[in-house]
Amino acid sequence: MDFQLSEEHEEIRQQVRALCSRFPDEYWRERDETGEFPWDFYQAIADGGWLGVTIPPEYGGSGLGITEAAIVMQTVAECGGGTQACSAIHLGIFGLEPLIKYGTEEAKQQYLPPILSGELHVSFAVTEPDAGTNTTQISTFAKRDGDDYVVNGQKVFITKARESKKMLLLTRTTPYEEAAKKTLGMSLFFADIDPQAVEVNELHKCGRKAVDTNTLFIDNLRVARQDLIGEEGRGFYYILDGINPERILVAAECVGMGRRAIQKSVQYAKERIVFGRPIGMNQGIQFPLAESFAKLETADLMVQKAAWLYDHGQPCGKESNIAKYMAAEAACEAADRAMQAHGGYGYIKEYDVERYWREARLFRIAPISQEMVLNYVGEHVLGLPKSY
């Protein structure tokens, strides 16, 4: 095992760090206040070629692995942008796997270059109000109409739908009760977000204000036959290809956010003088920060292992899920302890740690809850009976 960063990996860190330095805390504080999408940051990432880090070179990407993508996302988070920065670019980094693997050559040539250039934004539309993580129970339906499909239904928790022109849309094309298996009969489309047929309503959240989350009401959305990804009825299996990479990248983001929170606290603890000495001398400050730092470093090792396994074509469901679980727990704890170390100032926005605290909490819920990760480990790793 070699844990030394390669020259290429170190160069990635340095370049991403240099790019992010153009967007200081004040920038993200303002985005958090106004809710304005970070367009200039997004375009800088696109111009730097980072949106295409895992995209094959024939479509304009770098053709690198999830290991390199995790380094990019971890560095972005570690530079202070938090979920506002990471979520702005997250889908472009990993979420196009179904299109890359199962889309037609024509579709890849048409759509991937403008996505990588920052011209075309894409959303991922799977979750529904009455289905949640039980994806087989989605009810949004695509009915064949000549050479097209007509889609009706509702989606929820859809990120960036207001900025996006296209979405990876999972629907049923066979009713649940008529499907040969519960995981069959769902189809994946690269559909237009047509304002004439898709009503986008924003959900107002605890954090990550600059990157919108929405409910979609889909009323007779017409989708061309050529926008079907892969085979009709096998869409559920196509989205599975993005699950492990997503969890690895989310875990990397959590580690980066936690590190940023600890860095802020260490700096404050050295400078804040109470009772004639810096508060960082007190073990009541030192121990919680040191413990959280240790947990973040431990979680990072699992991120690296999961990414290595994925890039080498090895099974990594266990490692990806555990990485996400441990990193989310560590990030939330680090943000909370950073806030506590700042005392009353931690509750003040200009110190930034309250924003990390609000944003880190998301990762204990999404993209999969901690409880569902434990269900996975219990059933698929430990061999216990299915609990749900």
KACORQUI-V474771 format. One record per residue. OMEGA is omega in degrees with one decimal (NA if undefined). D_FIRST is the distance of its C-alpha to the first C-alpha in whole Angstrom. Layout:
[[OMEGA D_FIRST] [OMEGA D_FIRST]]
This chain:
[[-179.2 0] [-178.2 4] [178.7 6] [176.1 9] [175.6 12] [177.3 13] [178.9 17] [-179.4 18] [178.6 16] [177.4 18] [176.3 21] [179.3 21] [-176.0 21] [-178.8 24] [179.3 26] [178.8 26] [178.9 26] [177.8 29] [-176.4 31] [179.3 31] [177.0 32] [-178.3 35] [-172.6 36] [-178.6 36] [-178.3 37] [179.0 40] [-177.6 40] [174.7 38] [179.5 40] [176.9 43] [179.5 41] [-179.5 41] [-173.5 45] [-175.6 46] [-180.0 44] [178.3 44] [-177.0 41] [-173.9 39] [-176.2 40] [174.4 39] [-179.3 36] [-178.3 35] [177.5 37] [176.9 35] [179.5 32] [-179.5 33] [178.6 34] [178.7 31] [-173.9 30] [176.0 27] [-177.0 29] [-173.1 28] [-179.7 24] [-177.9 23] [179.8 27] [-177.4 27] [-178.5 29] [177.0 32] [176.2 33] [-178.6 32] [-179.0 29] [178.1 25] [179.4 24] [-173.5 20] [176.5 18] [175.4 18] [180.0 15] [177.5 17] [178.6 20] [176.9 19] [178.2 18] [-174.5 22] [178.1 23] [-179.7 21] [176.8 23] [-179.2 26] [-177.1 26] [-179.7 25] [170.7 28] [-179.0 31] [177.8 32] [-177.9 31] [178.2 31] [177.3 34] [-174.5 32] [-177.0 29] [178.3 32] [-174.5 34] [-170.8 31] [-175.6 29] [179.2 30] [-179.3 30] [-172.9 27] [-161.9 26] [-177.5 29] [-179.1 30] [179.8 28] [178.7 31] [-178.4 33] [-174.9 31] [-169.3 30] [178.8 34] [177.4 36] [178.1 38] [178.4 38] [-179.6 41] [-179.5 40] [178.8 36] [-177.6 38] [-167.5 41] [-173.6 39] [179.4 35] [178.3 36] [174.3 39] [-177.9 36] [179.8 34] [-178.0 36] [-178.1 37] [-175.3 40] [177.0 40] [-176.0 38] [173.2 37] [-179.5 37] [-171.6 36] [179.9 39] [-171.0 38] [177.2 39] [-175.9 42] [-174.5 44] [-178.8 45] [-178.4 42] [179.9 39] [176.4 36] [-169.7 38] [-178.2 38] [-178.0 40] [177.4 43] [-177.7 43] [174.6 47] [-169.0 47] [175.0 48] [-178.1 48] [-179.4 52] [178.3 52] [-175.7 55] [178.9 56] [-177.2 53] [170.2 52] [173.6 50] [-172.0 52] [173.6 50] [178.2 51] [-176.2 49] [175.0 47] [-178.3 44] [-177.4 42] [-177.7 39] [-175.6 39] [172.3 37] [-178.3 39] [-179.8 42] [179.6 44] [-169.2 43] [174.3 42] [-179.9 44] [175.6 42] [167.5 40] [-168.8 38] [176.8 40] [179.8 40] [166.6 43] [170.5 45] [170.7 46] [177.7 47] [-176.7 49] [-175.0 46] [180.0 49] [-177.6 49] [179.5 46] [173.5 45] [-177.7 42] [179.7 41] [175.4 38] [177.3 40] [174.0 43] [-176.8 41] [-177.5 41] [-179.0 39] [169.7 41] [-166.2 40] [172.8 43] [167.9 45] [-175.7 46] [-177.4 50] [177.2 52] [-176.4 55] [-178.0 53] [175.7 50] [-176.8 51] [178.8 48] [-176.9 49] [172.5 46] [-176.2 45] [-165.4 45] [175.9 42] [-177.7 41] [178.8 38] [-172.6 37] [-173.6 41] [179.5 40] [-170.0 38] [173.3 41] [-165.2 40] [164.2 43] [177.8 45] [171.9 46] [-172.5 50] [-174.9 50] [178.2 53] [174.9 54] [-180.0 51] [-179.0 51] [-178.1 48] [179.9 49] [-178.1 48] [176.8 45] [169.9 43] [178.5 42] [179.5 38] [-177.6 38] [173.1 40] [175.6 43] [-177.6 42] [-176.8 38] [179.9 37] [-178.5 35] [179.7 33] [-179.2 32] [178.7 31] [-179.8 29] [-179.9 26] [-172.6 26] [-178.3 26] [175.5 22] [179.7 21] [-178.0 24] [176.3 23] [-178.1 19] [176.3 21] [178.5 24] [177.5 21] [177.5 20] [179.2 23] [179.0 24] [179.3 21] [179.4 23] [178.5 26] [178.0 25] [179.2 24] [179.6 27] [178.8 29] [178.8 28] [179.1 28] [-176.8 32] [178.5 33] [178.3 31] [-179.8 34] [-176.4 36] [176.2 36] [-173.3 36] [-176.0 39] [-178.2 41] [175.4 44] [-176.0 45] [172.4 48] [178.9 47] [-179.4 43] [-177.3 40] [177.3 39] [176.1 36] [-175.8 37] [179.9 38] [176.3 35] [174.1 36] [-174.8 35] [-171.1 32] [178.8 30] [-179.6 30] [179.1 29] [179.4 26] [178.9 25] [177.1 25] [179.5 23] [-179.9 21] [177.4 21] [179.2 20] [177.7 17] [178.1 16] [-179.0 17] [177.0 15] [178.5 12] [174.4 13] [-179.4 15] [-179.4 11] [-179.6 10] [179.8 14] [178.9 14] [179.6 11] [-179.4 12] [-176.9 16] [179.2 15] [174.4 14] [-179.0 17] [173.9 16] [-176.5 18] [179.6 17] [179.0 20] [-175.8 19] [-179.7 16] [179.5 19] [179.8 21] [177.5 20] [179.6 18] [-178.1 22] [-175.2 23] [-179.1 22] [178.5 22] [177.8 25] [-177.6 26] [-179.4 24] [179.4 26] [179.1 29] [-180.0 29] [179.5 28] [179.5 31] [179.6 34] [175.4 33] [178.1 33] [-179.9 36] [-179.0 37] [178.4 37] [-176.9 39] [-179.1 42] [180.0 44] [177.8 43] [-180.0 40] [-177.5 42] [-170.7 44] [-175.0 42] [176.8 42] [169.6 39] [-174.2 37] [176.3 35] [176.0 38] [176.0 37] [-179.6 33] [179.0 34] [-174.5 36] [-178.7 34] [-177.4 31] [179.6 33] [-170.2 33] [171.3 29] [179.9 30] [-171.4 33] [0.0 31] [172.8 30] [-176.6 30] [177.6 31] [-179.3 29] [178.9 31] [174.2 31] [179.4 27] [173.7 28] [-179.8 30] [-178.4 27] [-179.6 25] [-175.7 28] [-169.3 29] [178.7 26] [-177.2 23] [178.7 26] [178.1 28] [178.9 31] [178.1 34] [-171.6 35] [-177.7 36] [NA 38]]
